[in-house]
Amino acid sequence: MASGTRLPQTPYAHRPHEQKRLEALGLVPLPAAPAKKTASTAGAFERGILALQQYKNRTGSLTVPRAHIETVVIDSQEHGVKLVVFLTNSKTRRAKLAAGKLAVLAALGLDWAA
């Protein structure tokens, strides 16, 4: 192995004395890869709000059938949003939601968000 070669990250940390020995040999661990923001997590709340608004505009109600999936188009891509899952998760996590998010939910007519 050439000097300065990097070792792949291992699922366990080396003990301090092992780490020193590896560094003395010119082996250093790779830096951790930055966390990627995937399409499934990027803007999930915003997709849910958009889907809920779309559903409310179409039906005039926020009573959503259990298995309903609302399709929204964002940046020319279709996204299926399980509205009951979005509503249940939002209601369950309302104590942790930012005030702005709660205000958006309340503005749509959800009493529990007010």
Order of alpha helices (4+ residues) and beta strands (2+ residues): beta-alpha-beta-alpha-beta-beta-alpha-alpha
